[in-house]
Amino acid sequence: MISKRMTESGGSDSMMNNLSNPRDTIKENVARTRRLRRALEDWRELLAPLHGVLVWRHEYHPPLLAAVVTLIFLVVWYLEPPLLTLVAVLGVTATTADYLVPALCQALFRPQDWTASNEREFERMCELLADISTSMECCWFQLSGWKQEKPKLYFIGMVGVLLLLAWLGNNINNLFLAYLLAQWIVMYPGLRQRGLIKSTWLRRFCS
């Protein structure tokens, strides 16, 4: 049991060190991008144009994204569905899209219509998703490292953050907080593309 824990701890430390090394991070991003390309191949006709919207290729893209998110949350606010119903509806929507979108893409788009420009946009979309995924994994391993190296500081910090979240959730409308979070998520790629958010801050956090 002790050797197993030491092995798991060593694997976690090795992964964290790899992610904090710029060269290893690039290699991990490349490998992750390839895996995403294979996994999302059936969605490429939708993801290719979506990349341009997320990185604000045109000036009307930011207000368009904000309007879509606002419309969705206005519908939820108006209907006021129970939490379980909302989760079920989201699950049905995701399952239906996962089943229908690949079939519709094959029926509506011909392979010969796929251009080199579309391929570049799809590649950039996969790179964006891979970079975000690697950054999130980096933060997770950094927190795991703090838990092992500075358990008291980790405990105080986590309890403080969770208590702050509990206070915010008790004093601010939860739907509004979810709305702000959703706006941040859809705006993040564009903010980073415009240089308003430095993509290296997570790398510094992991170092």
C-alpha positions in Angstrom: 0.0 0.0 0.0 2.8 2.4 0.9 4.7 1.6 -2.3 1.5 2.1 -4.3 1.1 5.6 -2.8 4.7 6.4 -3.4 4.3 5.3 -7.0 1.1 7.4 -7.5 2.9 10.4 -5.8 5.9 10.0 -8.0 3.7 9.8 -11.1 1.9 13.0 -10.0 5.2 14.8 -9.4 6.6 13.6 -12.7 3.5 14.8 -14.6 3.6 18.2 -12.8 7.3 18.6 -13.6 6.6 17.7 -17.2 3.8 20.3 -17.4 5.9 23.0 -15.9 8.7 22.4 -18.5 7.9 24.5 -21.6 9.2 21.8 -24.0 7.2 19.1 -22.3 4.1 21.3 -22.3 4.4 21.8 -26.0 4.8 18.1 -26.6 1.8 17.4 -24.4 -0.3 20.0 -26.3 0.7 18.5 -29.6 -0.2 15.0 -28.5 -3.5 16.2 -26.9 -4.3 18.1 -30.1 -3.9 15.0 -32.2 -6.2 13.1 -29.9 -8.8 15.8 -30.0 -8.6 15.9 -33.8 -9.5 12.2 -33.9 -12.2 12.5 -31.3 -13.8 15.6 -32.9 -13.5 14.6 -36.6 -17.2 14.2 -37.0 -17.8 17.7 -35.6 -15.2 19.5 -37.8 -17.7 21.3 -40.0 -19.2 23.0 -37.0 -16.0 23.5 -35.0 -14.0 25.1 -37.8 -16.3 28.2 -38.1 -16.9 28.3 -34.4 -13.2 28.9 -33.8 -13.4 32.2 -35.7 -16.3 33.3 -33.5 -14.6 32.4 -30.2 -11.4 34.3 -31.0 -13.4 37.3 -32.3 -12.4 37.2 -35.9 -14.9 40.0 -36.5 -16.0 42.9 -34.3 -19.5 41.6 -34.0 -18.5 38.3 -32.5 -18.2 39.4 -28.9 -21.7 40.9 -28.7 -23.0 37.9 -30.6 -21.5 35.5 -28.0 -22.8 37.7 -25.1 -26.3 37.8 -26.7 -26.5 34.0 -27.1 -25.4 33.3 -23.5 -27.8 36.0 -22.3 -30.7 34.6 -24.3 -30.1 31.1 -22.9 -30.1 32.3 -19.3 -33.1 34.5 -19.9 -35.0 31.4 -21.0 -33.9 29.5 -17.9 -34.8 32.5 -15.7 -38.2 32.7 -17.3 -39.0 29.0 -17.1 -37.5 28.5 -13.6 -37.0 24.7 -14.1 -36.1 22.6 -11.0 -32.4 21.7 -10.9 -32.9 18.1 -11.7 -35.1 19.0 -14.7 -32.5 21.4 -15.9 -29.7 18.8 -15.6 -31.9 16.3 -17.5 -32.7 18.7 -20.3 -29.0 19.5 -20.7 -28.2 15.8 -20.8 -30.9 15.1 -23.4 -29.6 18.1 -25.5 -26.0 16.9 -25.3 -27.0 13.3 -26.1 -29.2 14.3 -29.0 -26.5 16.6 -30.4 -23.9 13.8 -30.1 -26.1 11.5 -32.1 -27.5 13.8 -34.7 -24.7 16.3 -35.5 -22.3 13.8 -37.0 -25.0 12.3 -39.2 -26.3 15.7 -40.3 -22.7 16.9 -41.1 -22.2 13.8 -43.3 -25.5 14.4 -45.0 -25.2 18.2 -45.5 -21.4 18.6 -46.2 -19.5 16.8 -48.9 -15.9 15.8 -48.3 -14.7 17.6 -51.4 -16.1 20.9 -50.0 -13.6 20.7 -47.1 -10.8 23.1 -47.9 -7.3 23.8 -46.6 -8.6 26.9 -44.9 -11.3 24.8 -43.1 -8.6 22.4 -42.0 -6.5 25.1 -40.5 -9.4 26.5 -38.6 -10.3 23.0 -37.3 -6.6 22.5 -36.3 -6.6 25.8 -34.4 -9.8 24.9 -32.6 -8.3 21.6 -31.4 -5.1 23.5 -30.4 -7.2 25.9 -28.4 -9.1 23.1 -26.6 -5.9 21.3 -26.0 -4.2 24.3 -24.5 -7.1 25.0 -22.1 -7.2 21.4 -21.1 -3.4 21.3 -20.4 -3.7 24.5 -18.4 -6.5 23.1 -16.2 -4.5 19.9 -15.7 -1.5 22.0 -14.8 -3.5 23.8 -12.1 -4.8 20.5 -10.7 -1.3 19.0 -10.4 0.0 22.2 -8.8 -2.7 22.1 -6.1 -1.9 18.4 -5.6 1.8 19.4 -5.1 0.8 22.1 -2.6 -1.3 19.5 -0.7 1.8 17.2 -0.4 4.4 19.9 0.3 2.4 22.5 2.3 -0.6 20.7 3.7 -1.4 23.4 6.3 -1.3 26.2 3.8 -3.3 24.1 1.4 -5.9 23.4 4.0 -6.3 27.0 5.1 -6.4 28.2 1.5 -9.0 25.6 0.3 -11.2 26.2 3.4 -11.0 30.0 2.8 -11.9 29.8 -0.8 -14.8 27.4 -0.2 -16.1 29.5 2.6 -15.9 32.6 0.3 -17.8 30.6 -2.4 -20.4 29.6 0.2 -20.9 33.2 1.2 -21.2 34.4 -2.4 -23.7 31.7 -3.2 -25.8 32.6 -0.1 -25.8 36.4 -0.9 -25.8 36.5 -4.7 -28.4 34.9 -7.0 -26.8 31.6 -8.1 -28.2 31.9 -11.6 -26.5 35.3 -12.0 -23.2 33.8 -10.8 -23.6 31.0 -13.4 -24.4 33.6 -16.0 -21.1 35.5 -15.2 -19.2 32.2 -15.3 -20.7 31.3 -18.7 -19.8 34.7 -20.1 -16.3 34.4 -18.8 -15.9 30.9 -20.4 -17.1 32.0 -23.9 -15.1 35.3 -23.8 -11.9 33.8 -22.6 -10.5 32.6 -26.0 -11.2 36.0 -27.5 -9.7 37.9 -24.6 -6.6 35.8 -24.8 -6.4 36.2 -28.6 -6.6 40.0 -28.2 -3.8 40.0 -25.6 -6.2 41.2 -22.9 -5.4 38.1 -20.9 -1.9 36.6 -21.0 -1.8 32.9 -21.7 1.4 32.5 -19.7 -0.2 33.3 -16.3 -1.1 29.6 -15.9 2.3 28.6 -16.8 3.8 30.8 -14.1 1.2 29.4 -11.7 2.5 25.9 -12.5 6.2 26.8 -12.1 
